[in-house]
């Protein structure tokens, strides 16, 4: 049975749905006895029954080229988190505008960077997507950036020295995946100054080798001082972001974003999974936590062909005599 998680929070139940996060749970077996139908008919009947049954059990198969691996990362501790975790009203403070990472946050970045390299993840990631705020950009370049930057005219740094009062040396753009800023994966918009970004031209000076070309406006036109984005709007934006990922050719993508964005976006998924799998998908992220998931394209949004499939026998046609005999036996049955 299909156990991909759906987004029925937004779409009718029987409409083709994408994306899907894939998990696994307990399996079940349906046995048909004394039903004189051909194999193809039995499979069709089984598929019809599955559409009306509980989809919380059983493994699923999906073509590999219709899947992407996402490595979801919440930014490291920001200056706003220190007071905000104690008193939520602290997030209203203007002094936390576009909050930067704390010294402890940079330690978290170093720890995650070590894990990414020791696990071999750094060699597999094709692309890093970052929310265009200071704390997410610092986390993205700190975790996934290159080593040992030297002042070379032909190579721009991912981050200049002491960017955002970091006290850190410049970070190299050599031998690391491209890092692209995407506005759709920003934090909960409005009211909180920590979630308002500065001008893109300011970021381009601090992060010269980060790609900001997908952001249309230099100024922050999304954040409103007196209007807070609703949870439903945030979840819909998250779904739009996930669907946008299918326009990318990359198959293994790291996304550095925010707690609120992750929680409300992922909460729309997992409703057809075991409750423990649902909990695993959408529980809150700690600072600098990384969680890897697989996203599945069930509605054929993506069009990239498989790079590993092989057509097999050439020329096509039945093998003789075994396949002809099997086909005739099935017709007689």
C-alpha positions as CSV (number, residue, x, y, z in Angstrom):
1,X,0.0,0.0,0.0
2,X,1.1,3.5,-0.6
3,X,2.5,5.1,2.5
4,X,3.8,8.3,1.1
5,X,2.6,11.3,3.1
6,X,0.1,13.5,1.5
7,X,-0.9,17.2,1.6
8,X,-4.6,16.7,1.9
9,X,-4.6,19.7,4.2
10,X,-4.7,21.8,1.0
11,X,-5.9,19.5,-1.8
12,X,-8.9,17.2,-2.4
13,X,-8.4,13.6,-1.3
14,X,-8.3,12.0,-4.8
15,X,-6.4,14.7,-6.6
16,X,-2.8,13.7,-7.7
17,X,-0.6,14.9,-4.9
18,X,3.0,16.0,-4.9
19,X,5.4,16.2,-3.2
20,X,5.4,13.2,-0.8
21,X,7.8,12.4,2.0
22,X,8.4,8.6,2.1
23,X,8.6,6.6,5.2
24,X,7.9,3.0,6.1
25,X,5.6,1.2,8.5
26,X,4.1,-2.3,9.2
27,X,3.1,-4.3,6.1
28,X,-0.1,-6.2,5.4
29,X,-1.0,-8.9,3.0
30,X,-4.3,-9.4,1.1
31,X,-4.9,-12.9,-0.3
32,X,-7.4,-13.6,-3.0
33,X,-8.7,-17.2,-3.0
34,X,-11.1,-18.8,-5.6
35,X,-11.4,-15.6,-7.7
36,X,-11.1,-16.6,-11.4
37,X,-9.5,-13.4,-12.7
38,X,-6.3,-12.8,-14.7
39,X,-3.2,-11.5,-12.9
40,X,-3.7,-8.1,-14.5
41,X,-7.3,-8.0,-13.3
42,X,-6.3,-9.0,-9.8
43,X,-3.7,-6.2,-9.7
44,X,-6.2,-3.7,-10.9
45,X,-8.7,-4.8,-8.3
46,X,-6.1,-4.6,-5.6
47,X,-5.2,-1.0,-6.6
48,X,-8.9,-0.1,-6.4
49,X,-9.3,-1.6,-3.0
50,X,-6.2,0.2,-1.8
51,X,-7.6,3.6,-2.7
52,X,-10.4,3.1,-0.2
53,X,-8.5,1.4,2.5
54,X,-6.3,2.7,5.3
55,X,-3.0,3.6,3.7
56,X,-1.0,3.4,6.9
57,X,0.5,0.0,6.3
58,X,2.8,-1.6,3.8
59,X,5.9,-0.5,1.8
60,X,5.8,1.5,-1.4
61,X,7.9,1.5,-4.5
62,X,8.8,4.7,-6.4
63,X,11.1,5.2,-9.4
64,X,14.4,6.5,-8.2
65,X,14.5,9.4,-10.7
66,X,11.2,10.7,-9.2
67,X,12.8,11.1,-5.8
68,X,15.0,13.7,-4.2
69,X,17.0,13.5,-1.0
70,X,16.6,16.6,1.2
71,X,18.9,17.4,4.1
72,X,16.9,19.8,6.2
73,X,18.8,22.1,8.6
74,X,17.7,24.7,11.1
75,X,20.1,27.6,11.5
76,X,22.5,27.7,14.5
77,X,21.6,29.6,17.6
78,X,20.9,33.3,16.9
79,X,21.1,36.2,19.3
80,X,17.3,36.3,19.3
81,X,17.0,32.7,20.4
82,X,18.8,33.4,23.7
83,X,16.1,35.7,25.1
84,X,13.3,34.5,22.9
85,X,13.5,30.9,24.2
86,X,12.9,32.4,27.7
87,X,10.3,35.0,26.8
88,X,8.5,34.9,23.5
89,X,7.9,38.7,23.6
90,X,11.7,39.2,23.2
91,X,11.2,38.4,19.5
92,X,9.5,41.8,19.2
93,X,12.7,43.6,20.1
94,X,14.1,45.8,17.3
95,X,17.7,45.0,18.5
96,X,17.2,41.5,17.0
97,X,16.7,42.8,13.4
98,X,18.1,40.1,11.1
99,X,19.7,38.3,14.0
100,X,23.2,36.9,13.6
101,X,24.7,33.7,15.1
102,X,26.0,33.7,18.7
103,X,29.4,32.3,19.6
104,X,27.6,29.1,20.8
105,X,25.9,29.1,17.4
106,X,29.3,29.0,15.6
107,X,30.3,26.1,17.8
108,X,27.2,24.3,16.6
109,X,28.1,25.1,13.0
110,X,31.6,23.6,13.5
111,X,30.1,20.5,15.1
112,X,27.6,20.0,12.2
113,X,30.3,20.7,9.7
114,X,32.5,17.9,11.2
115,X,29.5,15.5,11.1
116,X,28.8,16.4,7.4
117,X,32.3,15.6,6.4
118,X,32.8,12.5,8.6
119,X,29.5,11.0,7.3
120,X,30.5,11.6,3.7
121,X,27.5,13.9,3.2
122,X,29.7,16.8,2.0
123,X,30.6,14.8,-1.1
124,X,27.0,13.8,-2.0
125,X,25.2,17.2,-1.8
126,X,24.6,18.8,-5.2
127,X,23.1,22.1,-4.0
128,X,22.7,24.1,-0.8
129,X,19.6,26.3,-0.5
130,X,19.5,29.0,2.2
131,X,16.9,31.4,3.4
132,X,18.2,34.9,2.8
133,X,18.7,36.0,6.4
134,X,21.9,36.5,8.1
135,X,21.7,33.5,10.5
136,X,20.8,31.0,7.8
137,X,23.5,32.3,5.4
138,X,26.1,32.1,8.1
139,X,25.0,28.6,9.0
140,X,25.0,27.5,5.3
141,X,28.4,28.8,4.4
142,X,29.9,27.6,7.8
143,X,28.6,24.1,7.4
144,X,28.9,23.5,3.7
145,X,31.6,26.0,2.6
146,X,35.1,25.3,1.4
147,X,38.3,25.1,3.5
148,X,41.2,27.5,3.9
149,X,40.3,30.7,2.1
150,X,43.2,32.7,0.7
151,X,42.9,36.1,-0.9
152,X,42.8,35.2,-4.6
153,X,41.5,37.5,-7.3
154,X,40.0,34.7,-9.3
155,X,38.0,33.1,-6.4
156,X,35.3,34.9,-4.4
157,X,34.8,34.0,-0.8
158,X,31.5,32.6,0.3
159,X,31.7,34.9,3.4
160,X,34.1,37.8,4.1
161,X,35.9,37.9,7.4
162,X,33.8,39.0,10.4
163,X,30.6,39.0,8.5
164,X,27.7,39.8,10.8
165,X,30.0,40.4,13.8
166,X,31.0,36.7,13.6
167,X,34.7,37.2,14.5
168,X,35.3,34.4,11.9
169,X,37.8,34.2,9.1
170,X,36.7,34.4,5.5
171,X,35.2,31.1,4.1
172,X,36.3,29.7,0.8
173,X,34.0,28.9,-2.1
174,X,36.4,26.2,-3.5
175,X,35.4,22.6,-3.6
176,X,32.0,23.0,-2.2
177,X,28.4,22.8,-3.6
178,X,26.8,26.0,-4.9
179,X,24.8,27.9,-2.3
180,X,21.7,29.6,-3.6
181,X,19.4,32.0,-1.6
182,X,15.7,31.4,-2.0
183,X,13.0,33.6,-0.5
184,X,10.3,31.0,-0.3
185,X,12.0,29.2,2.6
186,X,12.2,32.2,4.9
187,X,10.9,32.2,8.5
188,X,7.3,33.1,9.5
189,X,6.9,36.6,8.0
190,X,5.9,39.8,9.7
191,X,5.9,41.6,13.1
192,X,9.1,40.0,14.5
193,X,12.2,42.2,13.5
194,X,14.5,39.2,13.7
195,X,12.7,37.8,10.6
196,X,13.1,40.9,8.5
197,X,16.0,40.7,6.0
198,X,18.3,43.5,5.0
199,X,18.8,44.5,1.4
200,X,20.2,41.9,-0.9
201,X,23.0,44.3,-1.9
202,X,24.2,44.2,1.7
203,X,24.2,40.4,1.7
204,X,26.1,40.3,-1.6
205,X,28.9,42.3,0.0
206,X,29.1,39.9,3.0
207,X,28.6,36.7,1.0
208,X,30.1,37.4,-2.4
209,X,30.0,33.8,-3.8
210,X,26.4,33.1,-2.7
211,X,23.9,33.2,-5.6
212,X,21.2,35.8,-4.9
213,X,19.9,35.9,-8.5
214,X,16.6,34.2,-7.7
215,X,15.5,37.0,-5.4
216,X,13.6,39.7,-7.3
217,X,13.7,42.6,-4.9
218,X,16.7,44.3,-3.3
219,X,14.5,45.5,-0.4
220,X,12.4,43.2,1.8
221,X,8.9,43.6,0.4
222,X,7.6,40.4,2.1
223,X,7.9,41.4,5.8
224,X,5.2,43.6,7.2
225,X,5.6,45.4,10.6
226,X,1.9,45.0,11.5
227,X,0.8,41.8,9.7
228,X,1.9,38.3,10.8
229,X,1.7,35.6,8.2
230,X,-0.9,32.9,9.3
231,X,0.2,29.4,9.9
232,X,-1.9,28.3,7.0
233,X,-0.2,30.8,4.7
234,X,3.2,29.6,5.9
235,X,2.3,26.0,5.3
236,X,1.1,26.8,1.8
237,X,4.3,28.7,1.1
238,X,6.3,25.7,2.3
239,X,4.3,23.4,-0.1
240,X,5.0,25.9,-2.9
241,X,8.7,25.7,-2.1
242,X,8.7,21.9,-2.1
243,X,7.0,21.8,-5.5
244,X,9.5,24.4,-6.8
245,X,12.3,21.9,-5.9
246,X,11.1,19.7,-8.8
247,X,12.2,22.4,-11.2
248,X,15.8,21.8,-10.1
249,X,17.9,19.1,-11.7
250,X,19.8,18.4,-8.5
251,X,18.9,15.1,-6.7
252,X,20.5,15.6,-3.2
253,X,19.9,19.1,-1.7
254,X,20.6,20.7,1.6
255,X,18.2,23.3,2.8
256,X,19.2,25.7,5.6
257,X,16.1,27.4,7.0
258,X,14.1,28.1,10.2
259,X,12.2,26.3,12.9
260,X,8.8,27.8,12.2
261,X,9.1,27.3,8.4
262,X,10.1,23.6,8.9
263,X,7.4,22.8,11.6
264,X,4.4,24.3,9.8
265,X,5.5,23.1,6.3
266,X,6.2,19.5,7.4
267,X,3.1,19.3,9.6
268,X,1.0,19.0,6.4
269,X,2.7,15.7,5.8
270,X,2.6,12.2,7.4
271,X,-1.1,11.9,7.9
272,X,-1.1,8.5,6.1
273,X,1.9,7.2,8.1
274,X,2.2,5.5,11.5
275,X,1.8,8.1,14.2
276,X,5.5,7.7,15.2
277,X,6.6,8.4,11.6
278,X,4.3,11.4,11.5
279,X,5.9,12.6,14.7
280,X,9.4,12.1,13.3
281,X,8.6,14.1,10.2
282,X,7.2,17.2,11.8
283,X,8.7,17.5,15.3
284,X,10.4,20.8,16.1
285,X,14.0,21.2,15.0
286,X,16.8,22.1,17.5
287,X,19.3,24.8,16.5
288,X,21.7,23.4,13.8
289,X,19.8,20.0,13.7
290,X,20.0,18.2,10.4
291,X,17.3,15.7,9.4
292,X,17.4,13.8,6.1
293,X,14.2,12.8,4.2
294,X,13.2,11.6,0.8
295,X,10.7,13.5,-1.2
296,X,8.7,11.7,-4.0
297,X,7.1,13.1,-7.1
298,X,3.8,11.2,-7.5
299,X,2.2,13.7,-10.0
300,X,5.0,13.7,-12.5
301,X,5.9,17.3,-11.9
302,X,9.5,16.5,-12.7
303,X,10.5,15.4,-16.2
304,X,14.2,14.3,-15.8
305,X,14.8,10.8,-17.2
306,X,16.5,8.2,-15.1
307,X,20.3,8.1,-15.3
308,X,20.5,4.6,-14.0
309,X,17.7,2.6,-15.7
310,X,18.7,0.3,-18.6
311,X,16.2,-1.0,-21.2
312,X,17.4,-4.5,-21.1
313,X,16.9,-6.8,-24.0
314,X,17.4,-5.3,-27.5
315,X,15.5,-5.8,-29.7
316,X,12.3,-5.9,-27.7
317,X,9.8,-8.7,-27.9
318,X,9.1,-12.0,-26.3
319,X,11.8,-14.5,-25.4
320,X,11.0,-17.9,-27.1
321,X,9.7,-20.3,-26.1
322,X,9.2,-19.6,-22.4
323,X,7.5,-16.2,-22.5
324,X,5.1,-17.2,-25.2
325,X,4.1,-20.3,-23.2
326,X,3.5,-18.1,-20.1
327,X,1.4,-15.6,-22.0
328,X,-0.8,-18.4,-23.5
329,X,-1.3,-20.0,-20.1
330,X,-2.4,-16.6,-18.7
331,X,-4.9,-16.2,-21.6
332,X,-6.3,-19.7,-21.0
333,X,-6.7,-18.9,-17.3
